[in-house]
């Protein structure tokens, strides 16, 4: 393995040793896991935290006066505090524990749509959105009579910012945008997007599912109104995520769901709602998920987001250069500012066939439209092969990928 990308602040061998699954085999070969954009692996620290919770702290939260319930509540709320610190939110009141990015977007689309969207209003999204940032807004528009407007992208997979500015009008009620494209790796100029929207008093939601694993996100510095991400992409458990919202918005919006915990008083005549953040957390939450997510976020901060970004960018550059040297291969998504995702096609070969050959070699990549069908239509393709890197990948993973793609090209062409 080449050590050229490793700095004194980033011990890749120690990091890889934290992830048990990376020591497993797939189809009789050492696994090369390059599908972290779909779901990341989990470090032993997270697995241990989940095990400890269920063995020693398992109880419902916020509702018991007994010691075990208090311990569970403390562990659960520590996960929220870790998320607050991770995003640099002003208060834990602004941190809503949700099922994931999809759930976070649906919460905002539903609650915001019910209160603010009317016939003739407009919602602005982009052509590179994941389906989870398209369909909830379509539903909100269908229910309200509002219209969905789409920021186009150029051939490199970058937002056309001049067109974005033209879409902002007095009818625009909210802008909802992916921070980093899961299909292209494009890092969008979200600071500019937010500033332009705020000039007109328009709130902005960012889908941070692909950004939070790879870079530092400071919601106060961004001045973003809503930000959401998924635990399973940041080394945490599945079924848990975070929605950040500015307090003024969360206080203003109606609840998303009704039930236990989100209430203050209930009578058959009227219900009053709990204080933030519990107003948006109906029912028994994913307690162990919050515990595991908090440990995962602390793990990332211990490594250092700047260290992770530098490591992954080196892998991205190495893989990009070597893939482009393969005859007939083209990369879809060549933005100047990218995170660690490479989507590519081999001329004359179906993405599924390439992925199947790589699978036989123990290399896990994603194939298909990546839940971005409108974006695939924009490029006139059915899908791509996508390799995505995380902090635990190394140069040997890149070398295995290149060798596997070269072999697939020889077999399929």
PLY file of the C-alpha trace (Angstrom):
ply
format ascii 1.0
element vertex 413
property float x
property float y
property float z
element edge 412
property int vertex1
property int vertex2
end_header
0.00 0.00 0.00
1.22 3.45 -0.87
1.69 5.80 2.08
1.91 8.92 -0.06
-1.45 10.24 1.06
-0.97 9.66 4.78
0.00 12.57 6.99
1.18 12.48 10.57
-2.28 13.62 11.66
-4.07 10.80 9.84
-3.19 7.19 10.69
-5.11 5.23 8.07
-4.08 1.82 9.42
-5.42 2.66 12.89
-8.65 4.01 11.41
-9.18 0.91 9.25
-8.63 -1.32 12.27
-11.62 0.38 13.94
-14.01 -0.99 11.28
-14.54 -4.75 11.73
-16.28 -5.34 8.42
-13.24 -4.15 6.48
-11.48 -7.28 7.70
-14.16 -9.50 6.17
-14.16 -11.13 2.74
-16.67 -10.83 -0.09
-16.88 -13.70 -2.57
-13.70 -15.14 -1.11
-11.70 -11.94 -1.57
-10.76 -9.14 0.85
-13.57 -6.63 0.62
-12.92 -3.29 -1.07
-15.83 -1.18 0.14
-16.51 1.75 -2.19
-20.20 2.39 -1.52
-20.05 4.66 1.50
-22.23 7.25 -0.26
-25.05 4.74 0.17
-24.17 3.69 3.71
-20.92 3.84 5.61
-19.34 1.12 7.72
-19.46 1.40 11.51
-16.45 1.63 13.83
-16.10 -0.64 16.84
-16.69 2.35 19.11
-20.24 2.73 17.74
-20.92 -1.01 17.93
-19.72 -1.04 21.53
-21.96 1.91 22.43
-25.02 0.16 21.00
-24.15 -3.05 22.83
-23.60 -1.21 26.12
-26.89 0.68 25.85
-28.98 -2.44 25.32
-27.15 -4.41 28.00
-26.93 -1.74 30.70
-29.17 1.29 29.99
-32.20 0.05 28.08
-35.27 2.02 29.17
-37.63 4.60 27.72
-36.55 8.22 27.87
-38.01 11.43 29.33
-40.83 9.58 31.09
-39.42 7.61 33.98
-38.41 8.80 37.43
-36.38 5.65 38.05
-32.59 5.59 37.69
-32.40 3.42 34.56
-34.71 5.76 32.66
-32.62 8.72 33.76
-29.47 7.02 32.49
-31.12 6.27 29.14
-32.33 9.85 28.87
-28.86 11.21 29.60
-27.30 8.93 26.96
-29.97 9.88 24.41
-29.60 13.60 25.04
-25.82 13.29 24.84
-26.35 12.17 21.25
-28.31 15.34 20.61
-25.58 17.47 22.19
-22.95 15.75 20.02
-25.01 16.64 16.96
-25.37 20.24 18.13
-21.62 20.52 18.51
-20.98 18.73 15.21
-23.09 21.30 13.34
-22.25 24.22 15.63
-25.93 24.88 16.27
-26.69 27.54 18.85
-28.82 25.28 21.03
-30.02 21.68 21.34
-33.52 23.14 20.93
-32.59 23.43 17.23
-31.62 19.74 16.90
-34.50 17.43 15.99
-33.82 13.69 16.03
-35.40 12.14 12.94
-35.12 8.85 11.03
-32.70 10.27 8.48
-32.35 12.87 5.74
-35.51 11.73 3.98
-37.51 12.06 7.19
-36.01 15.48 7.88
-36.95 16.80 4.45
-40.46 15.34 4.69
-40.91 17.02 8.07
-40.03 20.45 6.69
-41.95 19.97 3.43
-45.06 18.88 5.31
-45.02 21.42 8.12
-43.76 24.34 6.05
-46.09 23.45 3.19
-49.18 23.32 5.38
-48.49 26.75 6.82
-46.88 28.71 4.00
-47.54 27.21 0.56
-50.57 28.39 -1.38
-51.69 28.28 -4.99
-49.33 30.34 -7.15
-46.37 29.98 -4.77
-43.11 28.41 -5.90
-40.53 26.02 -4.43
-37.02 26.02 -5.92
-34.90 22.86 -6.05
-32.12 21.77 -8.43
-31.71 19.27 -11.24
-29.25 17.21 -9.17
-31.54 16.45 -6.24
-31.96 13.02 -4.71
-35.54 11.76 -4.98
-35.93 12.48 -1.25
-35.58 16.20 -1.99
-37.91 16.06 -4.97
-40.92 13.94 -4.04
-41.73 15.58 -0.66
-41.85 18.97 -2.36
-43.95 17.59 -5.20
-46.42 16.32 -2.59
-46.42 19.69 -0.84
-47.00 21.45 -4.14
-49.81 19.09 -5.13
-51.55 19.70 -1.81
-51.15 23.49 -1.92
-51.29 24.34 -5.62
-47.72 25.63 -5.56
-45.25 25.03 -8.41
-41.85 23.32 -8.36
-39.04 25.21 -10.12
-35.71 23.58 -11.00
-32.21 25.09 -11.15
-30.49 23.61 -14.24
-26.94 22.23 -14.28
-24.23 22.44 -16.91
-22.42 19.54 -18.57
-19.89 19.40 -15.73
-22.65 18.93 -13.20
-22.53 22.42 -11.71
-25.45 24.69 -10.87
-26.16 27.48 -13.34
-26.19 30.26 -10.79
-27.41 32.91 -13.22
-30.48 30.77 -13.85
-30.92 30.27 -10.11
-31.12 33.99 -9.52
-33.75 34.31 -12.26
-35.90 31.70 -10.50
-36.06 33.71 -7.28
-39.17 35.86 -7.30
-41.74 37.21 -4.90
-43.58 33.90 -5.34
-40.62 31.82 -4.10
-41.36 30.53 -0.59
-38.41 28.20 0.02
-35.24 26.88 -1.65
-34.31 23.23 -1.03
-30.90 22.13 -2.28
-28.45 19.28 -1.95
-25.15 20.38 -0.36
-23.13 17.66 -2.11
-24.52 15.59 -4.98
-24.68 11.89 -4.21
-24.50 11.02 -7.92
-21.87 13.50 -9.14
-19.89 14.52 -6.07
-20.47 18.20 -6.87
-20.06 20.49 -3.87
-22.60 23.21 -4.45
-21.88 26.90 -3.68
-24.34 26.84 -0.82
-23.07 30.06 0.78
-23.99 31.96 -2.38
-27.29 30.10 -2.73
-28.27 31.01 0.82
-27.16 34.63 0.51
-29.13 35.18 -2.70
-32.26 33.64 -1.16
-31.95 35.60 2.06
-31.71 38.84 0.10
-35.36 38.19 -0.72
-36.28 36.82 2.71
-36.52 33.25 1.39
-35.54 30.38 3.74
-33.20 27.61 2.58
-33.08 23.92 3.40
-29.89 21.96 2.69
-29.73 18.19 2.22
-26.45 17.43 3.98
-26.45 13.64 3.66
-23.35 13.61 1.44
-21.62 16.63 2.96
-21.42 15.78 6.65
-19.21 12.67 6.22
-16.60 14.63 4.26
-16.33 18.21 5.49
-16.94 20.56 8.38
-20.47 21.99 8.41
-21.18 25.09 10.49
-24.87 25.96 10.31
-24.40 29.32 12.02
-21.66 30.37 9.61
-23.77 29.21 6.66
-26.81 31.00 8.12
-28.90 28.13 6.74
-32.50 27.81 7.92
-32.76 24.01 7.83
-30.04 21.35 7.52
-30.55 17.60 7.62
-28.36 14.50 7.42
-28.42 10.74 8.05
-26.60 8.80 10.74
-25.82 5.80 8.58
-23.64 7.87 6.24
-21.48 9.25 9.08
-20.45 5.89 10.62
-23.62 5.77 12.74
-26.62 3.43 12.88
-29.40 3.26 10.31
-32.80 4.75 11.08
-31.47 7.86 12.83
-30.65 11.34 11.58
-30.66 15.00 12.41
-32.76 17.95 11.32
-31.35 21.31 12.32
-33.72 24.23 12.15
-33.37 27.82 13.25
-35.34 28.25 16.44
-37.57 30.91 14.94
-38.70 28.49 12.23
-39.17 25.50 14.50
-41.24 27.56 16.91
-43.36 28.86 14.04
-44.05 25.62 12.16
-46.86 23.23 13.14
-45.98 19.73 14.38
-45.23 17.07 11.79
-46.77 14.14 13.70
-48.95 13.77 16.76
-48.60 11.44 19.73
-46.71 11.04 22.95
-43.79 13.30 23.91
-44.69 16.12 21.49
-47.56 17.32 23.68
-47.80 19.58 26.71
-51.50 19.01 27.54
-54.19 16.94 25.86
-57.95 17.23 26.22
-60.65 16.13 23.81
-61.22 19.78 23.03
-57.64 20.98 22.50
-53.99 19.92 22.60
-51.04 22.17 23.37
-47.57 21.24 22.18
-44.33 20.55 23.96
-41.34 22.86 23.89
-38.53 22.44 21.37
-37.11 20.08 20.30
-39.73 17.63 21.58
-42.53 19.31 19.63
-41.30 17.43 16.53
-40.46 14.09 18.18
-43.70 12.15 18.54
-43.58 8.69 20.08
-40.76 6.58 21.47
-37.62 7.59 19.55
-34.72 5.52 18.26
-32.89 5.79 21.57
-30.01 3.46 20.73
-29.68 5.15 17.35
-29.19 8.53 18.99
-26.61 7.04 21.34
-24.72 5.44 18.45
-24.96 8.56 16.30
-23.47 10.69 19.05
-20.50 8.34 19.34
-20.07 8.32 15.55
-20.02 12.13 15.36
-17.54 12.30 18.22
-15.39 9.76 16.34
-15.35 11.96 13.23
-14.44 15.03 15.25
-11.61 13.14 16.93
-10.10 12.27 13.55
-10.77 15.82 12.33
-12.94 16.80 9.41
-10.09 18.68 7.74
-7.92 15.56 7.96
-10.71 13.44 6.50
-11.26 15.90 3.65
-7.56 16.01 2.75
-7.28 12.21 2.81
-10.38 11.65 0.70
-9.47 14.37 -1.79
-6.13 12.67 -2.37
-7.91 9.39 -3.05
-10.38 11.14 -5.35
-7.62 12.76 -7.41
-5.65 9.52 -7.66
-8.67 7.48 -8.74
-9.85 10.14 -11.19
-6.50 10.36 -12.95
-6.16 6.59 -13.27
-9.74 5.99 -14.40
-9.47 8.61 -17.13
-6.48 6.71 -18.52
-8.73 3.75 -19.32
-9.87 3.73 -22.96
-13.59 4.31 -23.39
-14.18 5.46 -19.83
-15.86 8.77 -19.11
-16.66 10.40 -15.80
-20.13 11.85 -15.28
-19.75 14.86 -13.03
-16.56 16.84 -13.50
-17.24 19.86 -11.32
-14.26 21.88 -10.23
-15.30 21.44 -6.59
-16.06 17.82 -5.72
-16.31 15.48 -2.76
-15.22 11.86 -2.83
-17.63 10.43 -5.40
-16.75 9.24 -8.91
-19.53 8.25 -11.30
-18.41 6.77 -14.59
-19.40 4.79 -17.66
-17.46 2.55 -20.01
-18.63 3.08 -23.57
-20.56 0.05 -24.79
-20.86 -1.52 -21.33
-23.92 -1.44 -19.09
-23.25 -0.15 -15.57
-24.77 -3.29 -14.03
-22.38 -5.51 -15.99
-19.40 -3.49 -14.78
-20.67 -3.63 -11.21
-21.21 -7.38 -11.41
-17.64 -7.99 -12.56
-16.29 -5.77 -9.78
-18.43 -7.69 -7.29
-16.77 -10.95 -8.36
-13.46 -9.31 -7.44
-14.64 -8.30 -3.98
-15.15 -4.63 -4.93
-18.41 -3.05 -3.73
-19.61 -0.14 -5.87
-23.06 1.21 -6.62
-24.70 0.97 -10.04
-27.90 2.54 -11.33
-29.53 5.96 -11.20
-28.65 6.57 -7.52
-32.15 7.90 -6.78
-31.50 10.80 -9.17
-33.50 9.81 -12.24
-34.10 13.40 -13.44
-30.35 14.02 -13.28
-29.63 10.88 -15.31
-32.19 12.09 -17.86
-30.34 15.43 -18.00
-27.19 13.58 -19.09
-29.08 11.20 -21.36
-27.95 8.05 -19.55
-29.76 5.28 -17.63
-27.28 5.32 -14.77
-23.62 5.08 -13.83
-21.11 3.06 -11.87
-20.37 4.98 -8.69
-17.33 4.56 -6.46
-17.43 6.56 -3.23
-14.69 6.95 -0.67
-14.72 7.39 3.10
-12.11 8.07 5.76
-11.29 4.35 6.03
-10.42 3.84 2.35
-6.78 3.76 1.26
-4.64 3.83 -1.85
-4.79 0.04 -2.10
-8.58 0.34 -2.51
-7.98 2.71 -5.41
-5.49 0.31 -7.01
-7.96 -2.58 -6.68
-10.70 -0.44 -8.24
-8.53 0.52 -11.20
-7.44 -3.06 -11.82
-11.06 -4.23 -11.59
-12.35 -1.60 -14.02
-9.56 -2.40 -16.46
-10.54 -6.04 -16.31
-14.21 -5.21 -16.81
-13.36 -3.06 -19.84
-11.39 -5.91 -21.41
-14.20 -8.42 -20.78
-17.09 -6.22 -21.96
-15.63 -4.48 -25.00
0 1
1 2
2 3
3 4
4 5
5 6
6 7
7 8
8 9
9 10
10 11
11 12
12 13
13 14
14 15
15 16
16 17
17 18
18 19
19 20
20 21
21 22
22 23
23 24
24 25
25 26
26 27
27 28
28 29
29 30
30 31
31 32
32 33
33 34
34 35
35 36
36 37
37 38
38 39
39 40
40 41
41 42
42 43
43 44
44 45
45 46
46 47
47 48
48 49
49 50
50 51
51 52
52 53
53 54
54 55
55 56
56 57
57 58
58 59
59 60
60 61
61 62
62 63
63 64
64 65
65 66
66 67
67 68
68 69
69 70
70 71
71 72
72 73
73 74
74 75
75 76
76 77
77 78
78 79
79 80
80 81
81 82
82 83
83 84
84 85
85 86
86 87
87 88
88 89
89 90
90 91
91 92
92 93
93 94
94 95
95 96
96 97
97 98
98 99
99 100
100 101
101 102
102 103
103 104
104 105
105 106
106 107
107 108
108 109
109 110
110 111
111 112
112 113
113 114
114 115
115 116
116 117
117 118
118 119
119 120
120 121
121 122
122 123
123 124
124 125
125 126
126 127
127 128
128 129
129 130
130 131
131 132
132 133
133 134
134 135
135 136
136 137
137 138
138 139
139 140
140 141
141 142
142 143
143 144
144 145
145 146
146 147
147 148
148 149
149 150
150 151
151 152
152 153
153 154
154 155
155 156
156 157
157 158
158 159
159 160
160 161
161 162
162 163
163 164
164 165
165 166
166 167
167 168
168 169
169 170
170 171
171 172
172 173
173 174
174 175
175 176
176 177
177 178
178 179
179 180
180 181
181 182
182 183
183 184
184 185
185 186
186 187
187 188
188 189
189 190
190 191
191 192
192 193
193 194
194 195
195 196
196 197
197 198
198 199
199 200
200 201
201 202
202 203
203 204
204 205
205 206
206 207
207 208
208 209
209 210
210 211
211 212
212 213
213 214
214 215
215 216
216 217
217 218
218 219
219 220
220 221
221 222
222 223
223 224
224 225
225 226
226 227
227 228
228 229
229 230
230 231
231 232
232 233
233 234
234 235
235 236
236 237
237 238
238 239
239 240
240 241
241 242
242 243
243 244
244 245
245 246
246 247
247 248
248 249
249 250
250 251
251 252
252 253
253 254
254 255
255 256
256 257
257 258
258 259
259 260
260 261
261 262
262 263
263 264
264 265
265 266
266 267
267 268
268 269
269 270
270 271
271 272
272 273
273 274
274 275
275 276
276 277
277 278
278 279
279 280
280 281
281 282
282 283
283 284
284 285
285 286
286 287
287 288
288 289
289 290
290 291
291 292
292 293
293 294
294 295
295 296
296 297
297 298
298 299
299 300
300 301
301 302
302 303
303 304
304 305
305 306
306 307
307 308
308 309
309 310
310 311
311 312
312 313
313 314
314 315
315 316
316 317
317 318
318 319
319 320
320 321
321 322
322 323
323 324
324 325
325 326
326 327
327 328
328 329
329 330
330 331
331 332
332 333
333 334
334 335
335 336
336 337
337 338
338 339
339 340
340 341
341 342
342 343
343 344
344 345
345 346
346 347
347 348
348 349
349 350
350 351
351 352
352 353
353 354
354 355
355 356
356 357
357 358
358 359
359 360
360 361
361 362
362 363
363 364
364 365
365 366
366 367
367 368
368 369
369 370
370 371
371 372
372 373
373 374
374 375
375 376
376 377
377 378
378 379
379 380
380 381
381 382
382 383
383 384
384 385
385 386
386 387
387 388
388 389
389 390
390 391
391 392
392 393
393 394
394 395
395 396
396 397
397 398
398 399
399 400
400 401
401 402
402 403
403 404
404 405
405 406
406 407
407 408
408 409
409 410
410 411
411 412
